[in-house]
Amino acid sequence: MKHRYGFTLLEILSVVTLLGILAAIVVPQFSSATDEARPAAMATTVVYVRKQISYHSAMGDVALSAEGFPESIHPSWFMFGRMPEHAWAGGPMIVKIMDKNPDEVYPKNKTFKPDPGEDNAWYNNTNGAFCVLVPDTFKDDAEIISAFNKANGVIITDVNQKQR
């Protein structure tokens, strides 16, 4: 009798089933890691942008508002002459410039629609306040507040909060 080498259909199905079960366990964990990494990446970027605002305010090498802050945030301040990446938008930051209200340090609307061309960051040139917005895909205000706080390194308690 000759020996046949190979796998039976039952053995192959067992391995495929086992791999499917393992994939079902592992994939959601990677998704969760991505959700946790985005706010951390944004927090690092926000610190960098805020340092650039302070630097250029002190240097006076760009047009300044009457209060002494850069009138806008220039892409030339950053690597390759482009605005930093917005982790949730999947593209560069698009900054909405706010002026004429020195008391406002947080935007009224803390979310953005993740569509191309939508403002996904906010800058008040009367007081130098800078924040990134979070996507409008969160379920409720508590999730928006949590993501906004993590991404901006701040502590707000209400989604409509505009002052410290």
DSSP file with accessible surface (Angstrom, degrees, kcal/mol):
  #  RESIDUE AA STRUCTURE BP1 BP2  ACC     N-H-->O    O-->H-N    N-H-->O    O-->H-N    TCO  KAPPA ALPHA  PHI   PSI    X-CA   Y-CA   Z-CA
    1    1 A M              0   0  231      0, 0.0     2,-0.3     0, 0.0     0, 0.0   0.000 360.0 360.0 360.0 134.1    0.0    0.0    0.0
    2    2 A K        -     0   0  195      1,-0.0     2,-0.4     0, 0.0     0, 0.0  -0.612 360.0-125.2 -86.1 144.5    1.3    3.4   -1.0
    3    3 A H        -     0   0  160     -2,-0.3     2,-0.4     2,-0.0    -1,-0.0  -0.722  20.9-149.5 -87.0 131.4    1.4    6.3    1.6
    4    4 A R        -     0   0  237     -2,-0.4     2,-0.4     2,-0.0     0, 0.0  -0.863   6.7-151.1-100.9 135.6   -0.3    9.4    0.5
    5    5 A Y        +     0   0  214     -2,-0.4     2,-0.3     2,-0.0    -2,-0.0  -0.863  49.1  68.8-106.6 140.0    1.0   12.7    1.8
    6    6 A G  S    S-     0   0   66     -2,-0.4     2,-0.4     2,-0.0    -2,-0.0  -0.911  76.5 -67.3 146.0-174.5   -1.3   15.7    2.2
    7    7 A F        -     0   0  164     -2,-0.3     2,-0.1     4,-0.0    -2,-0.0  -0.864  38.5-124.4-112.9 147.8   -4.2   17.0    4.3
    8    8 A T     >  -     0   0   79     -2,-0.4     4,-2.2     1,-0.1     5,-0.2  -0.423  29.5-110.3 -82.5 163.0   -7.7   15.7    4.5
    9    9 A L  H  > S+     0   0  128      1,-0.2     4,-2.6     2,-0.2     5,-0.2   0.896 119.5  55.6 -60.5 -36.8  -10.6   18.0    3.9
   10   10 A L  H  > S+     0   0  128      1,-0.2     4,-2.1     2,-0.2    -1,-0.2   0.910 106.8  49.4 -64.1 -41.3  -11.5   17.8    7.6
   11   11 A E  H  > S+     0   0   94      2,-0.2     4,-2.1     1,-0.2    -1,-0.2   0.929 111.9  48.2 -64.9 -42.5   -8.0   19.0    8.6
   12   12 A I  H  X S+     0   0   84     -4,-2.2     4,-2.5     1,-0.2     5,-0.2   0.933 111.7  49.3 -64.5 -45.1   -8.1   21.9    6.3
   13   13 A L  H  X S+     0   0   93     -4,-2.6     4,-2.4     1,-0.2    -1,-0.2   0.888 109.1  53.4 -62.9 -36.8  -11.6   23.0    7.4
   14   14 A S  H  X S+     0   0   67     -4,-2.1     4,-2.4    -5,-0.2    -1,-0.2   0.929 110.8  45.8 -63.1 -45.2  -10.5   22.8   11.1
   15   15 A V  H  X S+     0   0   85     -4,-2.1     4,-2.6     2,-0.2     5,-0.2   0.931 112.9  49.6 -65.5 -44.1   -7.5   25.1   10.4
   16   16 A V  H  X S+     0   0   89     -4,-2.5     4,-2.2     2,-0.2    -2,-0.2   0.924 112.0  48.9 -62.3 -41.6   -9.6   27.6    8.4
   17   17 A T  H  X S+     0   0   84     -4,-2.4     4,-2.2    -5,-0.2    -1,-0.2   0.934 111.2  49.6 -63.4 -44.4  -12.2   27.7   11.2
   18   18 A L  H  X S+     0   0  104     -4,-2.4     4,-2.4     1,-0.2    -2,-0.2   0.925 110.7  49.9 -62.1 -42.7   -9.5   28.2   13.9
   19   19 A L  H  X S+     0   0  105     -4,-2.6     4,-2.4     1,-0.2    -1,-0.2   0.891 109.2  52.7 -64.6 -37.1   -8.0   31.0   11.9
   20   20 A G  H  X S+     0   0   43     -4,-2.2     4,-2.1    -5,-0.2    -1,-0.2   0.913 109.2  48.7 -63.8 -42.0  -11.4   32.6   11.5
   21   21 A I  H  X S+     0   0   94     -4,-2.2     4,-1.4     2,-0.2    -2,-0.2   0.933 112.0  48.8 -64.3 -44.9  -12.0   32.5   15.2
   22   22 A L  H  X S+     0   0   86     -4,-2.4     4,-2.5     1,-0.2     3,-0.3   0.914 110.6  50.8 -62.2 -41.6   -8.6   34.0   15.9
   23   23 A A  H  X S+     0   0   49     -4,-2.4     4,-2.3     1,-0.2    -1,-0.2   0.901 106.6  54.7 -63.4 -39.8   -9.2   36.8   13.4
   24   24 A A  H  < S+     0   0   70     -4,-2.1    -1,-0.2     1,-0.2    -2,-0.2   0.813 113.4  43.1 -64.7 -27.3  -12.5   37.6   15.0
   25   25 A I  H  X S+     0   0   95     -4,-1.4     4,-0.6    -3,-0.3    -2,-0.2   0.893 119.1  40.6 -82.7 -42.1  -10.8   38.0   18.4
   26   26 A V  H >X S+     0   0   57     -4,-2.5     4,-1.5     1,-0.2     3,-0.6   0.895 102.7  63.9 -80.5 -40.9   -7.7   40.0   17.2
   27   27 A V  H 3X S+     0   0   93     -4,-2.3     4,-2.0     1,-0.3     3,-0.3   0.907 100.5  51.3 -58.7 -46.0   -9.2   42.5   14.6
   28   28 A P  H 3> S+     0   0   76      0, 0.0     4,-2.1     0, 0.0    -1,-0.3   0.862 106.5  56.6 -61.1 -30.7  -11.4   44.4   17.1
   29   29 A Q  H <X S+     0   0  129     -3,-0.6     4,-1.9    -4,-0.6    -2,-0.2   0.889 106.7  48.3 -67.4 -37.1   -8.4   44.9   19.3
   30   30 A F  H  X S+     0   0  143     -4,-1.5     4,-2.0    -3,-0.3    -1,-0.2   0.893 109.7  53.1 -68.5 -36.6   -6.5   46.6   16.5
   31   31 A S  H  X S+     0   0   63     -4,-2.0     4,-2.0     1,-0.2    -2,-0.2   0.918 108.8  49.6 -63.0 -41.5   -9.5   48.8   15.8
   32   32 A S  H  X S+     0   0   53     -4,-2.1     4,-1.8     1,-0.2    -1,-0.2   0.899 107.8  53.9 -65.2 -39.1   -9.5   49.8   19.5
   33   33 A A  H  X S+     0   0   50     -4,-1.9     4,-1.9     1,-0.2    -1,-0.2   0.898 108.0  50.2 -63.7 -38.6   -5.8   50.6   19.4
   34   34 A T  H  X S+     0   0   67     -4,-2.0     4,-1.8     1,-0.2    -1,-0.2   0.923 108.2  52.6 -65.1 -42.4   -6.4   52.9   16.4
   35   35 A D  H  < S+     0   0   92     -4,-2.0    -1,-0.2     1,-0.2    -2,-0.2   0.844 113.2  44.4 -62.5 -33.4   -9.2   54.7   18.2
   36   36 A E  H  X S+     0   0  136     -4,-1.8     4,-1.0     1,-0.2    -1,-0.2   0.794 110.2  55.3 -80.3 -28.8   -6.9   55.3   21.2
   37   37 A A  H  X S+     0   0   55     -4,-1.9     4,-2.8    -5,-0.2     5,-0.2   0.828  95.4  66.3 -75.7 -31.7   -3.9   56.4   19.0
   38   38 A R  H  X S+     0   0   89     -4,-1.8     4,-2.6     1,-0.2     5,-0.2   0.943 102.2  44.4 -59.4 -51.7   -5.7   59.2   17.2
   39   39 A P  H  > S+     0   0   11      0, 0.0     4,-2.4     0, 0.0    -1,-0.2   0.910 114.5  51.1 -61.7 -36.0   -6.3   61.5   20.2
   40   40 A A  H  X S+     0   0   59     -4,-1.0     4,-1.8     2,-0.2    -2,-0.2   0.920 111.2  47.3 -66.1 -42.0   -2.7   60.9   21.3
   41   41 A A  H  X S+     0   0   49     -4,-2.8     4,-2.1     1,-0.2    -1,-0.2   0.917 112.9  49.4 -64.0 -41.6   -1.3   61.7   17.9
   42   42 A M  H  X S+     0   0    1     -4,-2.6     4,-3.0    -5,-0.2    -2,-0.2   0.897 106.4  56.1 -65.3 -38.8   -3.5   64.8   17.7
   43   43 A A  H  X S+     0   0   25     -4,-2.4     4,-2.1     1,-0.2    -1,-0.2   0.916 108.3  47.9 -60.7 -40.9   -2.3   65.9   21.2
   44   44 A T  H  X S+     0   0  102     -4,-1.8     4,-2.0     2,-0.2    -1,-0.2   0.926 113.2  47.8 -64.9 -42.4    1.3   65.8   20.1
   45   45 A T  H  X S+     0   0   32     -4,-2.1     4,-2.7     1,-0.2     5,-0.2   0.908 109.1  53.5 -65.5 -41.0    0.5   67.8   16.9
   46   46 A V  H  X S+     0   0    1     -4,-3.0     4,-2.8   105,-0.3     5,-0.2   0.926 107.8  50.5 -61.5 -43.8   -1.5   70.4   18.9
   47   47 A V  H  X S+     0   0   71     -4,-2.1     4,-2.1     1,-0.2    -1,-0.2   0.931 111.3  49.3 -59.4 -43.5    1.4   71.0   21.2
   48   48 A Y  H  X S+     0   0   98     -4,-2.0     4,-2.1     2,-0.2    -2,-0.2   0.931 111.7  47.4 -63.1 -45.5    3.7   71.5   18.2
   49   49 A V  H  X S+     0   0    0     -4,-2.7     4,-2.4     1,-0.2    -2,-0.2   0.930 111.0  51.9 -63.8 -42.8    1.3   73.9   16.5
   50   50 A R  H  X S+     0   0   74     -4,-2.8     4,-2.4     1,-0.2    -1,-0.2   0.889 108.4  51.4 -62.0 -37.7    0.9   75.9   19.7
   51   51 A K  H  X S+     0   0  140     -4,-2.1     4,-2.7    -5,-0.2    -1,-0.2   0.897 108.8  51.2 -65.6 -37.7    4.7   76.1   20.0
   52   52 A Q  H  X S+     0   0   34     -4,-2.1     4,-2.6     2,-0.2     5,-0.3   0.902 108.8  51.2 -66.1 -39.0    4.9   77.4   16.5
   53   53 A I  H  X S+     0   0    4     -4,-2.4     4,-2.1     2,-0.2    -2,-0.2   0.946 112.9  45.4 -61.6 -47.6    2.3   80.1   17.3
   54   54 A S  H  X S+     0   0   81     -4,-2.4     4,-2.4     2,-0.2    -2,-0.2   0.915 113.2  50.5 -62.3 -43.5    4.2   81.2   20.3
   55   55 A Y  H  X S+     0   0  121     -4,-2.7     4,-2.7     1,-0.2     5,-0.2   0.953 113.7  42.6 -60.4 -51.3    7.5   81.2   18.4
   56   56 A H  H  X>S+     0   0   16     -4,-2.6     4,-1.8     1,-0.2     5,-0.6   0.812 112.2  55.3 -71.3 -26.2    6.3   83.3   15.5
   57   57 A S  H  <5S+     0   0   30     -4,-2.1    -1,-0.2    -5,-0.3    -2,-0.2   0.933 112.7  42.4 -66.1 -45.5    4.4   85.6   17.9
   58   58 A A  H  <5S+     0   0   88     -4,-2.4    -2,-0.2     1,-0.2    -1,-0.2   0.882 116.7  47.3 -68.8 -38.3    7.7   86.2   19.8
   59   59 A M  H  <5S-     0   0  107     -4,-2.7    -1,-0.2    -5,-0.2    -2,-0.2   0.805  90.0-149.6 -73.6 -30.8    9.7   86.6   16.6
   60   60 A G  T  <5 +     0   0   41     -4,-1.8    -3,-0.1    -5,-0.2     4,-0.1   0.780  51.7 136.0  64.8  27.5    7.3   88.9   14.9
   61   61 A D      < +     0   0   86     -5,-0.6     2,-0.3     2,-0.1    -1,-0.1   0.398  61.6  46.8 -88.9   2.3    8.3   87.5   11.6
   62   62 A V  S    S-     0   0   31     -6,-0.5     2,-0.1    -5,-0.1     0, 0.0  -0.877 107.3 -71.2-132.3 168.4    4.7   87.2   10.3
   63   63 A A        -     0   0   58     -2,-0.3     8,-2.6     7,-0.1     9,-0.4  -0.425  55.5-155.3 -62.0 130.0    1.7   89.6   10.3
   64   64 A L  B     -A   70   0A  59      6,-0.3    -1,-0.0    -2,-0.1    61,-0.0  -0.828  12.7-118.4-110.8 150.1    0.5   89.9   13.9
   65   65 A S    >   -     0   0   14      4,-3.7     3,-2.1    -2,-0.3    -1,-0.1  -0.242  43.7 -94.4 -71.3 171.8   -3.0   90.8   15.2
   66   66 A A  T 3  S+     0   0  104      1,-0.3    -1,-0.1     2,-0.1    60,-0.1   0.813 128.9  56.7 -59.6 -25.9   -3.3   93.9   17.3
   67   67 A E  T 3  S-     0   0  102     58,-0.2    -1,-0.3     2,-0.1    59,-0.1   0.470 123.3-104.4 -86.0  -5.5   -3.0   91.6   20.4
   68   68 A G  S <  S+     0   0   24     -3,-2.1    -2,-0.1     1,-0.3    -8,-0.1   0.630  79.7 121.1  96.4  14.8    0.4   90.3   19.1
   69   69 A F  S    S-     0   0   58     56,-0.5    -4,-3.7     1,-0.1    -1,-0.3  -0.812  74.6 -87.3-107.4 151.3   -0.5   86.8   17.8
   70   70 A P  B     -A   64   0A   0      0, 0.0    -6,-0.3     0, 0.0    58,-0.1  -0.275  31.9-133.8 -54.1 137.6    0.0   85.6   14.2
   71   71 A E  S    S-     0   0   97     -8,-2.6     2,-0.3     1,-0.1    54,-0.2   0.816  84.1  -1.3 -64.2 -31.0   -3.0   86.5   12.1
   72   72 A S  S    S-     0   0   40     -9,-0.4     2,-0.6    52,-0.1    -1,-0.1  -0.942  78.1-101.2-149.8 171.2   -3.0   83.0   10.7
   73   73 A I        -     0   0   15     -2,-0.3    22,-0.1    22,-0.1    10,-0.1  -0.892  39.7-146.6-100.3 121.4   -1.2   79.8   10.8
   74   74 A H    >   -     0   0   62     -2,-0.6     3,-1.8     1,-0.1     4,-0.2  -0.727  14.5-141.7 -95.8 133.8    1.1   79.4    7.9
   75   75 A P  G >  S+     0   0   56      0, 0.0     3,-2.1     0, 0.0     6,-0.2   0.812  98.8  72.6 -57.8 -28.2    1.9   76.0    6.2
   76   76 A S  G 3  S+     0   0   93      1,-0.3     5,-0.2     5,-0.2     6,-0.1   0.681  83.4  69.3 -64.0 -15.6    5.5   77.2    5.7
   77   77 A W  G <  S+     0   0   21     -3,-1.8    -1,-0.3     4,-0.1     2,-0.2   0.645  98.1  62.3 -72.4 -13.9    6.1   76.8    9.5
   78   78 A F  S X  S-     0   0   14     -3,-2.1     3,-2.0    -4,-0.2     4,-0.1  -0.659 100.9 -68.1-117.7 167.9    5.9   73.1    9.1
   79   79 A M  G >  S+     0   0  140      1,-0.3     3,-1.5    -2,-0.2    -1,-0.1  -0.210 117.7   5.0 -55.8 136.9    7.7   70.3    7.4
   80   80 A F  G 3  S-     0   0  161      1,-0.3    -1,-0.3    -4,-0.1     3,-0.1   0.624 120.7 -81.1  62.3  15.6    7.5   70.3    3.6
   81   81 A G  G <  S+     0   0   41     -3,-2.0     2,-0.3     1,-0.2    -1,-0.3   0.784 100.7 119.5  65.8  26.9    5.6   73.6    3.8
   82   82 A R  S <  S-     0   0  161     -3,-1.5    -1,-0.2    -7,-0.2     3,-0.1  -0.921  70.9-102.3-124.1 151.8    2.3   71.8    4.5
   83   83 A M        -     0   0   26     -2,-0.3     3,-0.1    10,-0.2    11,-0.0  -0.340  53.2 -91.7 -64.1 149.6    0.0   71.9    7.5
   84   84 A P        -     0   0   21      0, 0.0     9,-2.4     0, 0.0     2,-0.2  -0.194  49.1 -92.0 -60.7 157.4    0.3   69.0    9.9
   85   85 A E  E     -B   92   0B 112      7,-0.2     2,-0.7    -3,-0.1   -40,-0.1  -0.446  28.4-137.6 -70.8 138.1   -1.9   65.9    9.3
   86   86 A H  E  >> -B   91   0B   0      5,-3.5     4,-2.2    -2,-0.2     5,-0.8  -0.901  13.1-146.5 -96.9 116.7   -5.2   65.7   11.1
   87   87 A A  T  45S+     0   0   29     -2,-0.7    -1,-0.1     1,-0.2   -49,-0.1   0.811  94.8  39.4 -58.8 -35.3   -5.4   62.2   12.4
   88   88 A W  T  45S+     0   0   38      1,-0.1    -1,-0.2   -50,-0.1    46,-0.1   0.800 115.9  50.2 -84.5 -30.3   -9.2   61.9   12.0
   89   89 A A  T  45S-     0   0   40      2,-0.2    -2,-0.2    -3,-0.2    -1,-0.1   0.750  95.1-137.9 -80.3 -23.6   -9.5   63.8    8.7
   90   90 A G  T  <5S+     0   0   58     -4,-2.2    -3,-0.1     1,-0.3    -5,-0.1   0.770  76.8  61.2  71.6  23.4   -6.8   61.8    7.0
   91   91 A G  E   <S-B   86   0B  16     -5,-0.8    -5,-3.5    -7,-0.1    -1,-0.3  -0.903  98.6 -48.8-159.6-173.2   -5.4   64.9    5.5
   92   92 A P  E     -B   85   0B  73      0, 0.0    -7,-0.2     0, 0.0     2,-0.1  -0.258  64.1 -93.4 -70.1 156.4   -3.9   68.2    6.4
   93   93 A M        -     0   0    5     -9,-2.4     2,-0.5    26,-0.1   -10,-0.2  -0.442  30.2-156.3 -64.8 139.9   -5.4   70.5    9.0
   94   94 A I        -     0   0   57     24,-0.2    26,-2.3    -2,-0.1    27,-1.5  -0.981  18.4-150.8-119.0 110.9   -7.7   73.2    7.6
   95   95 A V  E     -c  121   0C  29     -2,-0.5     2,-0.5    24,-0.2    27,-0.2  -0.743   8.8-149.1 -96.5 126.9   -7.8   76.0   10.2
   96   96 A K  E     -c  122   0C 111     25,-2.6    27,-2.5    -2,-0.5     2,-0.5  -0.796  21.5-139.0 -87.3 125.9  -10.7   78.3   10.8
   97   97 A I  E     -c  123   0C  64     -2,-0.5     2,-0.4    25,-0.2    27,-0.2  -0.762  17.9-167.8 -91.7 127.7   -9.5   81.7   11.9
   98   98 A M  E     +c  124   0C  41     25,-3.8    27,-2.2    -2,-0.5    28,-0.4  -0.925  14.3 163.3-112.0 135.3  -11.4   83.3   14.7
   99   99 A D        +     0   0   69     -2,-0.4   -28,-0.0    25,-0.2    25,-0.0  -0.915  45.8  48.3-142.1 172.9  -10.9   87.0   15.6
  100  100 A K  S    S+     0   0  172     -2,-0.3    -1,-0.1     1,-0.0    24,-0.0   0.576  91.7  84.2  74.8  11.0  -12.6   89.8   17.5
  101  101 A N    >   +     0   0   51      3,-0.1     3,-1.2     1,-0.1    25,-0.1  -0.646  46.4 175.5-142.4  87.1  -13.3   87.7   20.6
  102  102 A P  T 3  S+     0   0   72      0, 0.0    -1,-0.1     0, 0.0    22,-0.0   0.688  78.1  61.3 -68.0 -16.5  -10.4   87.5   23.1
  103  103 A D  T 3  S+     0   0  103     60,-0.1     2,-0.7     2,-0.0    61,-0.3   0.683  81.8  93.2 -82.9 -16.6  -12.4   85.6   25.7
  104  104 A E    <   +     0   0   13     -3,-1.2    59,-0.2     1,-0.2    25,-0.2  -0.674  36.1 157.3 -84.9 114.0  -13.1   82.6   23.4
  105  105 A V        +     0   0   15     57,-2.7    58,-0.2    -2,-0.7    -1,-0.2   0.512  67.0  45.5-111.1  -9.9  -10.4   79.9   23.9
  106  106 A Y  S    S-     0   0   12     56,-1.5    -1,-0.2    54,-0.1     4,-0.1  -0.984  91.3-107.4-129.5 145.9  -12.5   76.9   22.6
  107  107 A P        -     0   0    3      0, 0.0     3,-0.1     0, 0.0    -2,-0.1  -0.341  19.5-128.9 -70.4 151.8  -14.6   76.8   19.5
  108  108 A K  S    S+     0   0  143      1,-0.2     2,-0.6    54,-0.1    53,-0.0   0.932 103.6  47.0 -62.9 -45.8  -18.4   76.9   19.9
  109  109 A N        -     0   0  103      1,-0.1    -1,-0.2    51,-0.0    51,-0.1  -0.878  67.9-174.8-100.6 117.6  -18.6   73.8   17.6
  110  110 A K        +     0   0    1     -2,-0.6    24,-2.5    49,-0.2     2,-0.3   0.410  60.4  68.4 -93.1   1.3  -16.1   71.2   18.6
  111  111 A T  E     -e  134   0D  22     22,-0.2     2,-0.3    25,-0.1    -2,-0.0  -0.776  57.8-161.5-120.3 164.0  -16.8   68.8   15.8
  112  112 A F  E     -e  135   0D   9     22,-1.7    24,-2.0    -2,-0.3    25,-0.2  -0.962  28.6-111.6-137.9 155.5  -16.3   68.7   12.0
  113  113 A K        -     0   0  110     -2,-0.3     2,-3.1    22,-0.2     5,-0.2  -0.791  32.9-126.0 -84.0 125.6  -17.7   66.7    9.2
  114  114 A P        +     0   0   61      0, 0.0    -1,-0.1     0, 0.0     6,-0.0  -0.239  68.2 125.7 -73.1  58.5  -15.0   64.4    7.8
  115  115 A D  S >  S-     0   0   89     -2,-3.1     3,-1.8     1,-0.0    -2,-0.1  -0.873  72.3 -90.2-110.8 150.0  -15.4   65.6    4.3
  116  116 A P  T 3  S+     0   0  133      0, 0.0     3,-0.1     0, 0.0    -1,-0.0  -0.293 111.9  20.6 -58.4 137.4  -12.6   67.1    2.1
  117  117 A G  T 3  S+     0   0   59      1,-0.3     2,-0.2    -3,-0.0     3,-0.0   0.369  89.3 133.1  87.3  -4.5  -12.3   70.8    2.5
  118  118 A E    <   -     0   0   83     -3,-1.8    -1,-0.3    -5,-0.2   -24,-0.2  -0.575  66.6-105.0 -79.9 141.1  -14.1   71.1    5.9
  119  119 A D        +     0   0   66     -2,-0.2   -24,-0.2     1,-0.1    -6,-0.2  -0.448  43.0 170.5 -60.4 129.9  -12.4   73.1    8.7
  120  120 A N        +     0   0    5    -26,-2.3    13,-2.3    -2,-0.2     2,-0.3   0.249  59.1  44.9-128.5   9.8  -11.0   70.6   11.2
  121  121 A A  E     -cD  95 132C   0    -27,-1.5   -25,-2.6    11,-0.3     2,-0.4  -0.958  66.8-147.0-146.5 165.4   -9.0   73.0   13.4
  122  122 A W  E     -cD  96 131C   9      9,-3.2     9,-2.6    -2,-0.3     2,-0.4  -0.995  10.8-176.2-142.5 136.9   -9.6   76.3   15.0
  123  123 A Y  E     -cD  97 130C   0    -27,-2.5   -25,-3.8    -2,-0.4     2,-0.7  -0.992  13.3-157.8-139.9 128.6   -7.4   79.3   15.9
  124  124 A N  E >>> -cD  98 129C   0      5,-2.9     4,-1.7    -2,-0.4     3,-1.0  -0.911   6.0-168.4-104.4 108.8   -8.3   82.5   17.7
  125  125 A N  T 345S+     0   0   11    -27,-2.2   -56,-0.5    -2,-0.7   -60,-0.3   0.504  80.3  67.0 -81.0   0.7   -5.7   85.2   16.7
  126  126 A T  T 345S+     0   0   10    -28,-0.4    -1,-0.2   -25,-0.1   -27,-0.1   0.691 123.2  11.7 -89.1 -18.7   -6.8   87.6   19.4
  127  127 A N  T <45S-     0   0   37     -3,-1.0    -2,-0.2   -23,-0.1    -1,-0.1   0.360 100.5-114.5-135.5   1.6   -5.5   85.3   22.2
  128  128 A G  T  <5 +     0   0   15     -4,-1.7     2,-0.2     1,-0.2    -3,-0.2   0.572  58.0 157.0  78.1   8.4   -3.4   82.6   20.4
  129  129 A A  E   < -D  124   0C  13     -5,-0.6    -5,-2.9   -25,-0.2     2,-0.4  -0.496  17.3-175.7 -71.9 134.3   -5.8   79.8   21.3
  130  130 A F  E     +D  123   0C   1     -7,-0.2     2,-0.3    -2,-0.2    -7,-0.2  -0.997   7.5 166.5-132.8 135.0   -5.6   76.8   19.0
  131  131 A C  E     -D  122   0C   2     -9,-2.6    -9,-3.2    -2,-0.4     2,-0.4  -0.990  27.9-133.7-142.6 150.4   -7.7   73.6   19.0
  132  132 A V  E     -D  121   0C   0     -2,-0.3   -11,-0.3   -11,-0.3     2,-0.2  -0.804  26.6-129.6 -98.1 148.3   -8.3   70.7   16.7
  133  133 A L        -     0   0   14    -13,-2.3   -22,-0.2    -2,-0.4   -23,-0.1  -0.591  15.1-132.9 -91.6 158.8  -11.9   69.6   16.1
  134  134 A V  E     -e  111   0D   0    -24,-2.5   -22,-1.7    -2,-0.2    10,-0.0  -0.784  33.8 -89.2-109.5 155.3  -13.1   66.0   16.5
  135  135 A P  E >   -e  112   0D   6      0, 0.0     3,-0.8     0, 0.0   -22,-0.2  -0.270  27.8-125.4 -64.9 153.0  -15.3   64.2   13.9
  136  136 A D  T 3  S+     0   0   62    -24,-2.0   -23,-0.1     1,-0.2   -25,-0.1   0.227  91.2  94.3 -82.1  18.5  -19.0   64.4   14.3
  137  137 A T  T 3   +     0   0  101    -25,-0.2    -1,-0.2     7,-0.0     2,-0.1   0.483  53.8 112.0 -90.0  -3.4  -19.2   60.6   14.3
  138  138 A F  S <  S-     0   0   55     -3,-0.8     6,-0.0     1,-0.1     3,-0.0  -0.424  70.9-127.9 -71.7 150.8  -19.2   60.2   18.1
  139  139 A K  S    S-     0   0  175     -2,-0.1     2,-0.3     1,-0.1    -1,-0.1   0.840  75.9  -2.9 -70.4 -39.3  -22.4   59.0   19.6
  140  140 A D  S  > S-     0   0   81      1,-0.1     4,-1.9     0, 0.0     3,-0.4  -0.901  77.9 -88.7-148.8 176.3  -23.0   61.6   22.3
  141  141 A D  H  > S+     0   0   94     -2,-0.3     4,-3.0     1,-0.2     5,-0.2   0.843 119.1  59.8 -60.6 -35.5  -21.7   64.8   23.9
  142  142 A A  H  > S+     0   0   67      1,-0.2     4,-2.3     2,-0.2    -1,-0.2   0.911 107.4  45.2 -62.2 -41.5  -19.7   62.8   26.5
  143  143 A E  H  > S+     0   0   65     -3,-0.4     4,-2.5     2,-0.2     5,-0.2   0.883 112.8  51.2 -68.8 -38.3  -17.7   61.1   23.8
  144  144 A I  H  X S+     0   0   20     -4,-1.9     4,-2.9     2,-0.2     5,-0.2   0.948 111.9  47.0 -62.2 -47.6  -17.2   64.4   22.0
  145  145 A I  H  X S+     0   0   28     -4,-3.0     4,-2.8     1,-0.2    11,-0.2   0.928 112.9  49.5 -60.8 -44.7  -15.9   66.0   25.2
  146  146 A S  H  X S+     0   0   50     -4,-2.3     4,-2.3    -5,-0.2    -1,-0.2   0.942 114.5  43.3 -61.5 -48.3  -13.6   63.1   26.0
  147  147 A A  H  X S+     0   0    6     -4,-2.5     4,-2.7     2,-0.2     5,-0.2   0.916 114.6  50.5 -65.3 -42.0  -12.1   63.0   22.5
  148  148 A F  H  X S+     0   0    0     -4,-2.9     4,-2.0    -5,-0.2     6,-0.3   0.928 111.5  48.3 -61.7 -45.2  -11.8   66.8   22.4
  149  149 A N  H  X>S+     0   0   30     -4,-2.8     4,-1.4    -5,-0.2     5,-1.3   0.930 114.4  45.2 -61.6 -45.7  -10.0   66.9   25.8
  150  150 A K  H  <5S+     0   0  128     -4,-2.3    -2,-0.2    -5,-0.2    -1,-0.2   0.917 114.8  47.3 -65.2 -43.7   -7.6   64.1   24.9
  151  151 A A  H  <5S+     0   0    0     -4,-2.7  -105,-0.3     1,-0.2    -1,-0.2   0.824 123.0  33.3 -70.0 -29.8   -6.8   65.6   21.5
  152  152 A N  H  <5S-     0   0    2     -4,-2.0    -1,-0.2    -5,-0.2    -2,-0.2   0.465 101.1-123.0-107.7  -3.8   -6.2   69.2   22.8
  153  153 A G  T  <5S+     0   0   65     -4,-1.4     2,-0.2     1,-0.2    -3,-0.2   0.897  72.4 117.8  63.7  39.3   -4.8   68.5   26.2
  154  154 A V      < -     0   0   21     -5,-1.3     2,-0.4    -6,-0.3    -1,-0.2  -0.750  63.2-128.2-126.9 176.0   -7.6   70.5   27.9
  155  155 A I        +     0   0  140     -2,-0.2     2,-0.3    -3,-0.1    -9,-0.1  -0.862  33.1 164.9-131.8  96.2  -10.4   69.8   30.3
  156  156 A I        -     0   0    4     -2,-0.4    -7,-0.1   -11,-0.2     3,-0.1  -0.807  19.8-166.7-103.1 155.2  -13.8   71.0   29.2
  157  157 A T  S    S+     0   0  116     -2,-0.3     2,-0.4     1,-0.2    -1,-0.1   0.508  70.8  45.4-116.9 -10.4  -16.9   69.9   30.9
  158  158 A D  S >  S-     0   0   81      1,-0.1     3,-1.8   -13,-0.1    -1,-0.2  -0.999  72.1-132.9-138.2 140.5  -19.6   71.0   28.4
  159  159 A V  T 3  S+     0   0   20     -2,-0.4   -49,-0.2     1,-0.3    -1,-0.1   0.758 110.4  50.2 -65.7 -20.7  -19.7   70.7   24.7
  160  160 A N  T 3  S+     0   0  106    -51,-0.1    -1,-0.3   -50,-0.0     2,-0.1   0.403  80.2 128.8 -96.0   3.4  -20.8   74.3   24.4
  161  161 A Q    <   +     0   0   38     -3,-1.8     3,-0.1     1,-0.1    -5,-0.0  -0.377  24.0 167.4 -64.1 130.9  -17.9   75.6   26.6
  162  162 A K        +     0   0   78     -2,-0.1   -57,-2.7     2,-0.1   -56,-1.5   0.475  59.1  51.7-121.2  -9.2  -16.0   78.5   25.0
  163  163 A Q              0   0  112    -59,-0.2   -59,-0.1   -58,-0.2   -60,-0.1  -0.856 360.0 360.0-126.6 162.9  -14.0   79.8   28.0
  164  164 A R              0   0  215     -2,-0.3    -2,-0.1   -61,-0.3    -1,-0.1  -0.231 360.0 360.0 -70.8 360.0  -11.7   78.2   30.5
